[in-house]
Amino acid sequence: MLDDVTYLHLPIVGDLHAFQPLRIDEAVLMLVELLMVSLEVAMAETRQCCGPYVRLSWLRDIYQRRC
C-alpha cells in the first residue's frame, strides 16, 4: 500500500503496467473465444466502433443474454 511505500522509502519508478495496443483482429478473436459470439457479430461491432473496441451497451446485452 502507499503507506508501506512511504514508511519503507521504496522508490516508485516506471509504469505499474504497460499495455500494448490491441489490434482489431486480436479483439475479434477475444470476443469470439471469451464471449462466444460469432465472428460476424464480433467484426460488425469492432467495425461500428472503428477499432478494437466495443460499446458498453453491446457488452451488457451479450452478458444479459448469457445469464
Predicted model as a PDB file, atoms N, CA, C, CB and O in Angstrom, pLDDT in the B-factor column:
MODEL        1                                                                  
ATOM      1  N   MET A   1       0.836  -1.172   0.000  1.00 65.00           N  
ATOM      2  CA  MET A   1       0.000   0.000   0.000  1.00 65.00           C  
ATOM      3  C   MET A   1       0.887   1.243   0.000  1.00 65.00           C  
ATOM      4  CB  MET A   1      -0.954  -0.007   1.211  1.00 65.00           C  
ATOM      5  O   MET A   1       2.100   1.156   0.192  1.00 65.00           O  
ATOM      6  N   LEU A   2       0.275   2.378  -0.214  1.00 66.00           N  
ATOM      7  CA  LEU A   2       1.051   3.610  -0.275  1.00 66.00           C  
ATOM      8  C   LEU A   2       1.739   3.927   1.040  1.00 66.00           C  
ATOM      9  CB  LEU A   2       0.165   4.756  -0.669  1.00 66.00           C  
ATOM     10  O   LEU A   2       2.833   4.492   1.042  1.00 66.00           O  
ATOM     11  N   ASP A   3       1.115   3.573   2.162  1.00 70.00           N  
ATOM     12  CA  ASP A   3       1.762   3.803   3.461  1.00 70.00           C  
ATOM     13  C   ASP A   3       3.061   3.008   3.563  1.00 70.00           C  
ATOM     14  CB  ASP A   3       0.812   3.419   4.617  1.00 70.00           C  
ATOM     15  O   ASP A   3       4.054   3.505   4.093  1.00 70.00           O  
ATOM     16  N   ASP A   4       3.054   1.777   3.058  1.00 69.00           N  
ATOM     17  CA  ASP A   4       4.262   0.948   3.075  1.00 69.00           C  
ATOM     18  C   ASP A   4       5.360   1.566   2.229  1.00 69.00           C  
ATOM     19  CB  ASP A   4       3.952  -0.463   2.578  1.00 69.00           C  
ATOM     20  O   ASP A   4       6.531   1.544   2.609  1.00 69.00           O  
ATOM     21  N   VAL A   5       4.986   2.114   1.086  1.00 67.00           N  
ATOM     22  CA  VAL A   5       5.962   2.751   0.207  1.00 67.00           C  
ATOM     23  C   VAL A   5       6.618   3.924   0.933  1.00 67.00           C  
ATOM     24  CB  VAL A   5       5.291   3.228  -1.107  1.00 67.00           C  
ATOM     25  O   VAL A   5       7.836   4.096   0.879  1.00 67.00           O  
ATOM     26  N   THR A   6       5.800   4.725   1.611  1.00 72.00           N  
ATOM     27  CA  THR A   6       6.325   5.884   2.339  1.00 72.00           C  
ATOM     28  C   THR A   6       7.175   5.436   3.525  1.00 72.00           C  
ATOM     29  CB  THR A   6       5.174   6.786   2.821  1.00 72.00           C  
ATOM     30  O   THR A   6       8.280   5.941   3.722  1.00 72.00           O  
ATOM     31  N   TYR A   7       6.677   4.517   4.294  1.00 73.00           N  
ATOM     32  CA  TYR A   7       7.371   4.061   5.502  1.00 73.00           C  
ATOM     33  C   TYR A   7       8.699   3.390   5.168  1.00 73.00           C  
ATOM     34  CB  TYR A   7       6.487   3.095   6.287  1.00 73.00           C  
ATOM     35  O   TYR A   7       9.703   3.621   5.841  1.00 73.00           O  
ATOM     36  N   LEU A   8       8.701   2.564   4.137  1.00 74.00           N  
ATOM     37  CA  LEU A   8       9.907   1.822   3.768  1.00 74.00           C  
ATOM     38  C   LEU A   8      10.814   2.589   2.822  1.00 74.00           C  
ATOM     39  CB  LEU A   8       9.528   0.516   3.138  1.00 74.00           C  
ATOM     40  O   LEU A   8      11.895   2.113   2.476  1.00 74.00           O  
ATOM     41  N   HIS A   9      10.381   3.777   2.400  1.00 72.00           N  
ATOM     42  CA  HIS A   9      11.150   4.615   1.476  1.00 72.00           C  
ATOM     43  C   HIS A   9      11.463   3.883   0.174  1.00 72.00           C  
ATOM     44  CB  HIS A   9      12.447   5.071   2.135  1.00 72.00           C  
ATOM     45  O   HIS A   9      12.582   3.938  -0.336  1.00 72.00           O  
ATOM     46  N   LEU A  10      10.448   3.196  -0.352  1.00 68.00           N  
ATOM     47  CA  LEU A  10      10.618   2.471  -1.607  1.00 68.00           C  
ATOM     48  C   LEU A  10      10.492   3.444  -2.770  1.00 68.00           C  
ATOM     49  CB  LEU A  10       9.579   1.325  -1.735  1.00 68.00           C  
ATOM     50  O   LEU A  10       9.575   4.265  -2.787  1.00 68.00           O  
ATOM     51  N   PRO A  11      11.389   3.367  -3.735  1.00 72.00           N  
ATOM     52  CA  PRO A  11      11.280   4.252  -4.893  1.00 72.00           C  
ATOM     53  C   PRO A  11      10.135   3.804  -5.805  1.00 72.00           C  
ATOM     54  CB  PRO A  11      12.610   4.283  -5.676  1.00 72.00           C  
ATOM     55  O   PRO A  11       9.889   2.610  -5.971  1.00 72.00           O  
ATOM     56  N   ILE A  12       9.463   4.752  -6.374  1.00 71.00           N  
ATOM     57  CA  ILE A  12       8.397   4.464  -7.335  1.00 71.00           C  
ATOM     58  C   ILE A  12       8.918   4.886  -8.701  1.00 71.00           C  
ATOM     59  CB  ILE A  12       7.043   5.213  -6.968  1.00 71.00           C  
ATOM     60  O   ILE A  12       9.061   6.075  -8.987  1.00 71.00           O  
ATOM     61  N   VAL A  13       9.201   3.887  -9.546  1.00 74.00           N  
ATOM     62  CA  VAL A  13       9.787   4.163 -10.851  1.00 74.00           C  
ATOM     63  C   VAL A  13       9.011   3.389 -11.909  1.00 74.00           C  
ATOM     64  CB  VAL A  13      11.298   3.786 -10.880  1.00 74.00           C  
ATOM     65  O   VAL A  13       8.729   2.203 -11.736  1.00 74.00           O  
ATOM     66  N   GLY A  14       8.674   4.047 -12.984  1.00 74.00           N  
ATOM     67  CA  GLY A  14       8.061   3.375 -14.117  1.00 74.00           C  
ATOM     68  C   GLY A  14       6.564   3.192 -13.987  1.00 74.00           C  
ATOM     69  O   GLY A  14       5.950   3.608 -13.005  1.00 74.00           O  
ATOM     70  N   ASP A  15       5.992   2.561 -14.996  1.00 74.00           N  
ATOM     71  CA  ASP A  15       4.558   2.304 -15.047  1.00 74.00           C  
ATOM     72  C   ASP A  15       4.213   1.094 -14.199  1.00 74.00           C  
ATOM     73  CB  ASP A  15       4.092   2.094 -16.493  1.00 74.00           C  
ATOM     74  O   ASP A  15       5.017   0.173 -14.053  1.00 74.00           O  
ATOM     75  N   LEU A  16       3.008   1.104 -13.641  1.00 72.00           N  
ATOM     76  CA  LEU A  16       2.514  -0.064 -12.930  1.00 72.00           C  
ATOM     77  C   LEU A  16       2.358  -1.226 -13.913  1.00 72.00           C  
ATOM     78  CB  LEU A  16       1.166   0.249 -12.222  1.00 72.00           C  
ATOM     79  O   LEU A  16       2.709  -2.369 -13.621  1.00 72.00           O  
ATOM     80  N   HIS A  17       1.827  -0.897 -15.071  1.00 74.00           N  
ATOM     81  CA  HIS A  17       1.677  -1.902 -16.122  1.00 74.00           C  
ATOM     82  C   HIS A  17       1.695  -1.175 -17.463  1.00 74.00           C  
ATOM     83  CB  HIS A  17       0.353  -2.738 -15.941  1.00 74.00           C  
ATOM     84  O   HIS A  17       1.022  -0.157 -17.628  1.00 74.00           O  
ATOM     85  N   ALA A  18       2.437  -1.678 -18.390  1.00 77.00           N  
ATOM     86  CA  ALA A  18       2.496  -1.086 -19.730  1.00 77.00           C  
ATOM     87  C   ALA A  18       1.654  -1.941 -20.671  1.00 77.00           C  
ATOM     88  CB  ALA A  18       3.978  -0.978 -20.243  1.00 77.00           C  
ATOM     89  O   ALA A  18       2.031  -3.069 -20.989  1.00 77.00           O  
ATOM     90  N   PHE A  19       0.524  -1.417 -21.114  1.00 81.00           N  
ATOM     91  CA  PHE A  19      -0.361  -2.141 -22.004  1.00 81.00           C  
ATOM     92  C   PHE A  19       0.080  -1.957 -23.451  1.00 81.00           C  
ATOM     93  CB  PHE A  19      -1.807  -1.677 -21.819  1.00 81.00           C  
ATOM     94  O   PHE A  19       0.444  -0.856 -23.866  1.00 81.00           O  
ATOM     95  N   GLN A  20       0.043  -3.030 -24.199  1.00 88.00           N  
ATOM     96  CA  GLN A  20       0.318  -2.973 -25.623  1.00 88.00           C  
ATOM     97  C   GLN A  20      -0.999  -2.669 -26.335  1.00 88.00           C  
ATOM     98  CB  GLN A  20       0.957  -4.311 -26.139  1.00 88.00           C  
ATOM     99  O   GLN A  20      -2.042  -3.193 -25.943  1.00 88.00           O  
ATOM    100  N   PRO A  21      -0.972  -1.841 -27.361  1.00 91.00           N  
ATOM    101  CA  PRO A  21      -2.212  -1.565 -28.108  1.00 91.00           C  
ATOM    102  C   PRO A  21      -2.774  -2.861 -28.697  1.00 91.00           C  
ATOM    103  CB  PRO A  21      -1.954  -0.526 -29.240  1.00 91.00           C  
ATOM    104  O   PRO A  21      -2.031  -3.708 -29.193  1.00 91.00           O  
ATOM    105  N   LEU A  22      -4.068  -2.993 -28.634  1.00 93.00           N  
ATOM    106  CA  LEU A  22      -4.745  -4.178 -29.137  1.00 93.00           C  
ATOM    107  C   LEU A  22      -5.124  -3.965 -30.598  1.00 93.00           C  
ATOM    108  CB  LEU A  22      -5.997  -4.501 -28.286  1.00 93.00           C  
ATOM    109  O   LEU A  22      -5.684  -2.928 -30.956  1.00 93.00           O  
ATOM    110  N   ARG A  23      -4.822  -4.935 -31.427  1.00 96.00           N  
ATOM    111  CA  ARG A  23      -5.208  -4.856 -32.836  1.00 96.00           C  
ATOM    112  C   ARG A  23      -6.643  -5.359 -32.988  1.00 96.00           C  
ATOM    113  CB  ARG A  23      -4.232  -5.682 -33.734  1.00 96.00           C  
ATOM    114  O   ARG A  23      -7.149  -6.096 -32.142  1.00 96.00           O  
ATOM    115  N   ILE A  24      -7.281  -4.951 -34.071  1.00 96.00           N  
ATOM    116  CA  ILE A  24      -8.670  -5.329 -34.302  1.00 96.00           C  
ATOM    117  C   ILE A  24      -8.819  -6.844 -34.404  1.00 96.00           C  
ATOM    118  CB  ILE A  24      -9.197  -4.662 -35.570  1.00 96.00           C  
ATOM    119  O   ILE A  24      -9.754  -7.409 -33.837  1.00 96.00           O  
ATOM    120  N   ASP A  25      -7.917  -7.503 -35.116  1.00 96.00           N  
ATOM    121  CA  ASP A  25      -8.035  -8.962 -35.257  1.00 96.00           C  
ATOM    122  C   ASP A  25      -7.876  -9.668 -33.915  1.00 96.00           C  
ATOM    123  CB  ASP A  25      -6.989  -9.489 -36.247  1.00 96.00           C  
ATOM    124  O   ASP A  25      -8.510 -10.697 -33.684  1.00 96.00           O  
ATOM    125  N   GLU A  26      -7.041  -9.132 -33.026  1.00 96.00           N  
ATOM    126  CA  GLU A  26      -6.893  -9.708 -31.689  1.00 96.00           C  
ATOM    127  C   GLU A  26      -8.168  -9.505 -30.871  1.00 96.00           C  
ATOM    128  CB  GLU A  26      -5.688  -9.083 -30.962  1.00 96.00           C  
ATOM    129  O   GLU A  26      -8.595 -10.401 -30.143  1.00 96.00           O  
ATOM    130  N   ALA A  27      -8.769  -8.325 -30.995  1.00 96.00           N  
ATOM    131  CA  ALA A  27     -10.005  -8.039 -30.271  1.00 96.00           C  
ATOM    132  C   ALA A  27     -11.130  -8.951 -30.746  1.00 96.00           C  
ATOM    133  CB  ALA A  27     -10.405  -6.567 -30.447  1.00 96.00           C  
ATOM    134  O   ALA A  27     -11.890  -9.483 -29.937  1.00 96.00           O  
ATOM    135  N   VAL A  28     -11.230  -9.127 -32.047  1.00 97.00           N  
ATOM    136  CA  VAL A  28     -12.268 -10.005 -32.605  1.00 97.00           C  
ATOM    137  C   VAL A  28     -12.072 -11.428 -32.100  1.00 97.00           C  
ATOM    138  CB  VAL A  28     -12.243  -9.975 -34.155  1.00 97.00           C  
ATOM    139  O   VAL A  28     -13.036 -12.079 -31.700  1.00 97.00           O  
ATOM    140  N   LEU A  29     -10.859 -11.910 -32.115  1.00 97.00           N  
ATOM    141  CA  LEU A  29     -10.561 -13.260 -31.629  1.00 97.00           C  
ATOM    142  C   LEU A  29     -10.952 -13.410 -30.160  1.00 97.00           C  
ATOM    143  CB  LEU A  29      -9.067 -13.580 -31.814  1.00 97.00           C  
ATOM    144  O   LEU A  29     -11.519 -14.430 -29.769  1.00 97.00           O  
ATOM    145  N   MET A  30     -10.651 -12.401 -29.350  1.00 95.00           N  
ATOM    146  CA  MET A  30     -11.015 -12.447 -27.936  1.00 95.00           C  
ATOM    147  C   MET A  30     -12.525 -12.465 -27.749  1.00 95.00           C  
ATOM    148  CB  MET A  30     -10.416 -11.259 -27.198  1.00 95.00           C  
ATOM    149  O   MET A  30     -13.037 -13.193 -26.898  1.00 95.00           O  
ATOM    150  N   LEU A  31     -13.240 -11.671 -28.537  1.00 96.00           N  
ATOM    151  CA  LEU A  31     -14.696 -11.648 -28.442  1.00 96.00           C  
ATOM    152  C   LEU A  31     -15.295 -13.000 -28.809  1.00 96.00           C  
ATOM    153  CB  LEU A  31     -15.269 -10.559 -29.345  1.00 96.00           C  
ATOM    154  O   LEU A  31     -16.228 -13.473 -28.161  1.00 96.00           O  
ATOM    155  N   VAL A  32     -14.756 -13.611 -29.846  1.00 97.00           N  
ATOM    156  CA  VAL A  32     -15.249 -14.917 -30.286  1.00 97.00           C  
ATOM    157  C   VAL A  32     -14.959 -15.981 -29.233  1.00 97.00           C  
ATOM    158  CB  VAL A  32     -14.611 -15.313 -31.633  1.00 97.00           C  
ATOM    159  O   VAL A  32     -15.836 -16.776 -28.893  1.00 97.00           O  
ATOM    160  N   GLU A  33     -13.737 -15.999 -28.719  1.00 96.00           N  
ATOM    161  CA  GLU A  33     -13.345 -17.044 -27.772  1.00 96.00           C  
ATOM    162  C   GLU A  33     -13.922 -16.842 -26.375  1.00 96.00           C  
ATOM    163  CB  GLU A  33     -11.849 -17.108 -27.685  1.00 96.00           C  
ATOM    164  O   GLU A  33     -14.375 -17.798 -25.746  1.00 96.00           O  
ATOM    165  N   LEU A  34     -13.908 -15.610 -25.890  1.00 94.00           N  
ATOM    166  CA  LEU A  34     -14.302 -15.371 -24.498  1.00 94.00           C  
ATOM    167  C   LEU A  34     -15.789 -15.103 -24.322  1.00 94.00           C  
ATOM    168  CB  LEU A  34     -13.528 -14.213 -23.948  1.00 94.00           C  
ATOM    169  O   LEU A  34     -16.378 -15.511 -23.321  1.00 94.00           O  
ATOM    170  N   LEU A  35     -16.397 -14.425 -25.281  1.00 94.00           N  
ATOM    171  CA  LEU A  35     -17.818 -14.121 -25.162  1.00 94.00           C  
ATOM    172  C   LEU A  35     -18.695 -15.052 -25.988  1.00 94.00           C  
ATOM    173  CB  LEU A  35     -18.070 -12.701 -25.573  1.00 94.00           C  
ATOM    174  O   LEU A  35     -19.923 -14.998 -25.919  1.00 94.00           O  
ATOM    175  N   MET A  36     -18.043 -15.903 -26.768  1.00 94.00           N  
ATOM    176  CA  MET A  36     -18.733 -16.885 -27.593  1.00 94.00           C  
ATOM    177  C   MET A  36     -19.730 -16.240 -28.552  1.00 94.00           C  
ATOM    178  CB  MET A  36     -19.445 -17.884 -26.715  1.00 94.00           C  
ATOM    179  O   MET A  36     -20.826 -16.761 -28.757  1.00 94.00           O  
ATOM    180  N   VAL A  37     -19.347 -15.106 -29.140  1.00 96.00           N  
ATOM    181  CA  VAL A  37     -20.159 -14.500 -30.193  1.00 96.00           C  
ATOM    182  C   VAL A  37     -19.601 -14.975 -31.531  1.00 96.00           C  
ATOM    183  CB  VAL A  37     -20.159 -12.924 -30.095  1.00 96.00           C  
ATOM    184  O   VAL A  37     -18.460 -15.430 -31.608  1.00 96.00           O  
ATOM    185  N   SER A  38     -20.394 -14.868 -32.564  1.00 96.00           N  
ATOM    186  CA  SER A  38     -19.922 -15.312 -33.871  1.00 96.00           C  
ATOM    187  C   SER A  38     -18.872 -14.329 -34.409  1.00 96.00           C  
ATOM    188  CB  SER A  38     -21.109 -15.444 -34.864  1.00 96.00           C  
ATOM    189  O   SER A  38     -18.797 -13.177 -33.982  1.00 96.00           O  
ATOM    190  N   LEU A  39     -18.091 -14.806 -35.329  1.00 97.00           N  
ATOM    191  CA  LEU A  39     -17.071 -13.982 -35.962  1.00 97.00           C  
ATOM    192  C   LEU A  39     -17.708 -12.763 -36.635  1.00 97.00           C  
ATOM    193  CB  LEU A  39     -16.272 -14.808 -36.989  1.00 97.00           C  
ATOM    194  O   LEU A  39     -17.181 -11.653 -36.561  1.00 97.00           O  
ATOM    195  N   GLU A  40     -18.833 -12.983 -37.283  1.00 97.00           N  
ATOM    196  CA  GLU A  40     -19.510 -11.888 -37.979  1.00 97.00           C  
ATOM    197  C   GLU A  40     -19.994 -10.812 -37.007  1.00 97.00           C  
ATOM    198  CB  GLU A  40     -20.689 -12.429 -38.785  1.00 97.00           C  
ATOM    199  O   GLU A  40     -19.862  -9.620 -37.285  1.00 97.00           O  
ATOM    200  N   VAL A  41     -20.550 -11.225 -35.879  1.00 97.00           N  
ATOM    201  CA  VAL A  41     -21.041 -10.273 -34.872  1.00 97.00           C  
ATOM    202  C   VAL A  41     -19.876  -9.485 -34.278  1.00 97.00           C  
ATOM    203  CB  VAL A  41     -21.817 -11.013 -33.749  1.00 97.00           C  
ATOM    204  O   VAL A  41     -19.969  -8.269 -34.108  1.00 97.00           O  
ATOM    205  N   ALA A  42     -18.793 -10.169 -33.967  1.00 97.00           N  
ATOM    206  CA  ALA A  42     -17.617  -9.503 -33.397  1.00 97.00           C  
ATOM    207  C   ALA A  42     -17.022  -8.506 -34.392  1.00 97.00           C  
ATOM    208  CB  ALA A  42     -16.554 -10.544 -32.989  1.00 97.00           C  
ATOM    209  O   ALA A  42     -16.646  -7.398 -34.011  1.00 97.00           O  
ATOM    210  N   MET A  43     -16.938  -8.892 -35.650  1.00 97.00           N  
ATOM    211  CA  MET A  43     -16.389  -8.000 -36.662  1.00 97.00           C  
ATOM    212  C   MET A  43     -17.296  -6.786 -36.892  1.00 97.00           C  
ATOM    213  CB  MET A  43     -16.182  -8.758 -37.972  1.00 97.00           C  
ATOM    214  O   MET A  43     -16.810  -5.672 -37.085  1.00 97.00           O  
ATOM    215  N   ALA A  44     -18.606  -7.006 -36.870  1.00 97.00           N  
ATOM    216  CA  ALA A  44     -19.548  -5.898 -37.057  1.00 97.00           C  
ATOM    217  C   ALA A  44     -19.433  -4.894 -35.914  1.00 97.00           C  
ATOM    218  CB  ALA A  44     -20.993  -6.427 -37.156  1.00 97.00           C  
ATOM    219  O   ALA A  44     -19.487  -3.685 -36.143  1.00 97.00           O  
ATOM    220  N   GLU A  45     -19.277  -5.383 -34.694  1.00 97.00           N  
ATOM    221  CA  GLU A  45     -19.177  -4.475 -33.543  1.00 97.00           C  
ATOM    222  C   GLU A  45     -17.879  -3.672 -33.577  1.00 97.00           C  
ATOM    223  CB  GLU A  45     -19.265  -5.267 -32.231  1.00 97.00           C  
ATOM    224  O   GLU A  45     -17.902  -2.464 -33.342  1.00 97.00           O  
ATOM    225  N   THR A  46     -16.757  -4.312 -33.864  1.00 97.00           N  
ATOM    226  CA  THR A  46     -15.492  -3.569 -33.924  1.00 97.00           C  
ATOM    227  C   THR A  46     -15.479  -2.614 -35.113  1.00 97.00           C  
ATOM    228  CB  THR A  46     -14.298  -4.539 -34.013  1.00 97.00           C  
ATOM    229  O   THR A  46     -14.871  -1.546 -35.041  1.00 97.00           O  
ATOM    230  N   ARG A  47     -16.139  -2.983 -36.199  1.00 96.00           N  
ATOM    231  CA  ARG A  47     -16.240  -2.086 -37.355  1.00 96.00           C  
ATOM    232  C   ARG A  47     -17.057  -0.848 -36.994  1.00 96.00           C  
ATOM    233  CB  ARG A  47     -16.878  -2.818 -38.560  1.00 96.00           C  
ATOM    234  O   ARG A  47     -16.697   0.273 -37.353  1.00 96.00           O  
ATOM    235  N   GLN A  48     -18.161  -1.065 -36.279  1.00 96.00           N  
ATOM    236  CA  GLN A  48     -19.012   0.059 -35.887  1.00 96.00           C  
ATOM    237  C   GLN A  48     -18.284   0.985 -34.913  1.00 96.00           C  
ATOM    238  CB  GLN A  48     -20.315  -0.452 -35.255  1.00 96.00           C  
ATOM    239  O   GLN A  48     -18.512   2.195 -34.925  1.00 96.00           O  
ATOM    240  N   CYS A  49     -17.413   0.430 -34.071  1.00 96.00           N  
ATOM    241  CA  CYS A  49     -16.671   1.231 -33.081  1.00 96.00           C  
ATOM    242  C   CYS A  49     -15.358   1.770 -33.644  1.00 96.00           C  
ATOM    243  CB  CYS A  49     -16.386   0.394 -31.833  1.00 96.00           C  
ATOM    244  O   CYS A  49     -14.619   2.458 -32.940  1.00 96.00           O  
ATOM    245  N   CYS A  50     -15.064   1.463 -34.902  1.00 96.00           N  
ATOM    246  CA  CYS A  50     -13.865   1.968 -35.588  1.00 96.00           C  
ATOM    247  C   CYS A  50     -12.563   1.604 -34.878  1.00 96.00           C  
ATOM    248  CB  CYS A  50     -13.951   3.468 -35.724  1.00 96.00           C  
ATOM    249  O   CYS A  50     -11.683   2.448 -34.707  1.00 96.00           O  
ATOM    250  N   GLY A  51     -12.449   0.370 -34.475  1.00 95.00           N  
ATOM    251  CA  GLY A  51     -11.209  -0.073 -33.845  1.00 95.00           C  
ATOM    252  C   GLY A  51     -11.450  -1.274 -32.947  1.00 95.00           C  
ATOM    253  O   GLY A  51     -12.516  -1.888 -32.994  1.00 95.00           O  
ATOM    254  N   PRO A  52     -10.463  -1.608 -32.132  1.00 96.00           N  
ATOM    255  CA  PRO A  52     -10.576  -2.789 -31.264  1.00 96.00           C  
ATOM    256  C   PRO A  52     -11.381  -2.482 -30.001  1.00 96.00           C  
ATOM    257  CB  PRO A  52      -9.180  -3.301 -30.879  1.00 96.00           C  
ATOM    258  O   PRO A  52     -10.919  -2.715 -28.884  1.00 96.00           O  
ATOM    259  N   TYR A  53     -12.587  -1.957 -30.194  1.00 95.00           N  
ATOM    260  CA  TYR A  53     -13.430  -1.536 -29.084  1.00 95.00           C  
ATOM    261  C   TYR A  53     -14.820  -2.129 -29.231  1.00 95.00           C  
ATOM    262  CB  TYR A  53     -13.503  -0.005 -29.006  1.00 95.00           C  
ATOM    263  O   TYR A  53     -15.212  -2.563 -30.315  1.00 95.00           O  
ATOM    264  N   VAL A  54     -15.566  -2.142 -28.126  1.00 96.00           N  
ATOM    265  CA  VAL A  54     -16.981  -2.498 -28.146  1.00 96.00           C  
ATOM    266  C   VAL A  54     -17.732  -1.476 -27.300  1.00 96.00           C  
ATOM    267  CB  VAL A  54     -17.214  -3.960 -27.618  1.00 96.00           C  
ATOM    268  O   VAL A  54     -17.162  -0.846 -26.409  1.00 96.00           O  
ATOM    269  N   ARG A  55     -19.001  -1.329 -27.590  1.00 96.00           N  
ATOM    270  CA  ARG A  55     -19.840  -0.433 -26.802  1.00 96.00           C  
ATOM    271  C   ARG A  55     -20.266  -1.133 -25.512  1.00 96.00           C  
ATOM    272  CB  ARG A  55     -21.081   0.019 -27.616  1.00 96.00           C  
ATOM    273  O   ARG A  55     -20.493  -2.343 -25.502  1.00 96.00           O  
ATOM    274  N   LEU A  56     -20.372  -0.378 -24.441  1.00 96.00           N  
ATOM    275  CA  LEU A  56     -20.798  -0.937 -23.169  1.00 96.00           C  
ATOM    276  C   LEU A  56     -22.199  -1.519 -23.282  1.00 96.00           C  
ATOM    277  CB  LEU A  56     -20.750   0.127 -22.074  1.00 96.00           C  
ATOM    278  O   LEU A  56     -22.478  -2.571 -22.707  1.00 96.00           O  
ATOM    279  N   SER A  57     -23.080  -0.854 -24.009  1.00 97.00           N  
ATOM    280  CA  SER A  57     -24.442  -1.370 -24.177  1.00 97.00           C  
ATOM    281  C   SER A  57     -24.437  -2.711 -24.910  1.00 97.00           C  
ATOM    282  CB  SER A  57     -25.308  -0.356 -24.943  1.00 97.00           C  
ATOM    283  O   SER A  57     -25.233  -3.595 -24.594  1.00 97.00           O  
ATOM    284  N   TRP A  58     -23.545  -2.864 -25.883  1.00 97.00           N  
ATOM    285  CA  TRP A  58     -23.419  -4.128 -26.608  1.00 97.00           C  
ATOM    286  C   TRP A  58     -22.929  -5.220 -25.672  1.00 97.00           C  
ATOM    287  CB  TRP A  58     -22.463  -3.979 -27.807  1.00 97.00           C  
ATOM    288  O   TRP A  58     -23.458  -6.332 -25.668  1.00 97.00           O  
ATOM    289  N   LEU A  59     -21.921  -4.899 -24.886  1.00 95.00           N  
ATOM    290  CA  LEU A  59     -21.354  -5.861 -23.939  1.00 95.00           C  
ATOM    291  C   LEU A  59     -22.387  -6.263 -22.890  1.00 95.00           C  
ATOM    292  CB  LEU A  59     -20.107  -5.274 -23.257  1.00 95.00           C  
ATOM    293  O   LEU A  59     -22.489  -7.435 -22.529  1.00 95.00           O  
ATOM    294  N   ARG A  60     -23.146  -5.294 -22.406  1.00 95.00           N  
ATOM    295  CA  ARG A  60     -24.195  -5.564 -21.418  1.00 95.00           C  
ATOM    296  C   ARG A  60     -25.261  -6.479 -22.019  1.00 95.00           C  
ATOM    297  CB  ARG A  60     -24.836  -4.241 -20.924  1.00 95.00           C  
ATOM    298  O   ARG A  60     -25.748  -7.388 -21.347  1.00 95.00           O  
ATOM    299  N   ASP A  61     -25.622  -6.245 -23.272  1.00 96.00           N  
ATOM    300  CA  ASP A  61     -26.615  -7.072 -23.941  1.00 96.00           C  
ATOM    301  C   ASP A  61     -26.129  -8.522 -24.082  1.00 96.00           C  
ATOM    302  CB  ASP A  61     -26.944  -6.487 -25.317  1.00 96.00           C  
ATOM    303  O   ASP A  61     -26.885  -9.461 -23.833  1.00 96.00           O  
ATOM    304  N   ILE A  62     -24.881  -8.693 -24.477  1.00 94.00           N  
ATOM    305  CA  ILE A  62     -24.301 -10.042 -24.591  1.00 94.00           C  
ATOM    306  C   ILE A  62     -24.310 -10.729 -23.225  1.00 94.00           C  
ATOM    307  CB  ILE A  62     -22.848  -9.976 -25.155  1.00 94.00           C  
ATOM    308  O   ILE A  62     -24.681 -11.898 -23.117  1.00 94.00           O  
ATOM    309  N   TYR A  63     -23.908 -10.012 -22.199  1.00 92.00           N  
ATOM    310  CA  TYR A  63     -23.849 -10.562 -20.841  1.00 92.00           C  
ATOM    311  C   TYR A  63     -25.240 -10.995 -20.379  1.00 92.00           C  
ATOM    312  CB  TYR A  63     -23.258  -9.523 -19.859  1.00 92.00           C  
ATOM    313  O   TYR A  63     -25.401 -12.088 -19.836  1.00 92.00           O  
ATOM    314  N   GLN A  64     -26.241 -10.148 -20.591  1.00 94.00           N  
ATOM    315  CA  GLN A  64     -27.598 -10.468 -20.153  1.00 94.00           C  
ATOM    316  C   GLN A  64     -28.160 -11.674 -20.894  1.00 94.00           C  
ATOM    317  CB  GLN A  64     -28.510  -9.269 -20.353  1.00 94.00           C  
ATOM    318  O   GLN A  64     -28.884 -12.481 -20.312  1.00 94.00           O  
ATOM    319  N   ARG A  65     -27.830 -11.798 -22.165  1.00 90.00           N  
ATOM    320  CA  ARG A  65     -28.302 -12.971 -22.917  1.00 90.00           C  
ATOM    321  C   ARG A  65     -27.633 -14.252 -22.427  1.00 90.00           C  
ATOM    322  CB  ARG A  65     -28.036 -12.786 -24.419  1.00 90.00           C  
ATOM    323  O   ARG A  65     -28.244 -15.320 -22.462  1.00 90.00           O  
ATOM    324  N   ARG A  66     -26.377 -14.156 -21.969  1.00 85.00           N  
ATOM    325  CA  ARG A  66     -25.662 -15.347 -21.497  1.00 85.00           C  
ATOM    326  C   ARG A  66     -26.136 -15.780 -20.103  1.00 85.00           C  
ATOM    327  CB  ARG A  66     -24.152 -15.080 -21.475  1.00 85.00           C  
ATOM    328  O   ARG A  66     -26.036 -16.954 -19.747  1.00 85.00           O  
ATOM    329  N   CYS A  67     -26.644 -14.837 -19.329  1.00 84.00           N  
ATOM    330  CA  CYS A  67     -27.115 -15.162 -17.972  1.00 84.00           C  
ATOM    331  C   CYS A  67     -28.502 -15.675 -18.090  1.00 84.00           C  
ATOM    332  CB  CYS A  67     -27.061 -13.941 -17.016  1.00 84.00           C  
ATOM    333  O   CYS A  67     -29.121 -16.019 -17.082  1.00 84.00           O  
TER     334      CYS A  67                                                      
ENDMDL                                                                          
END                                                                             
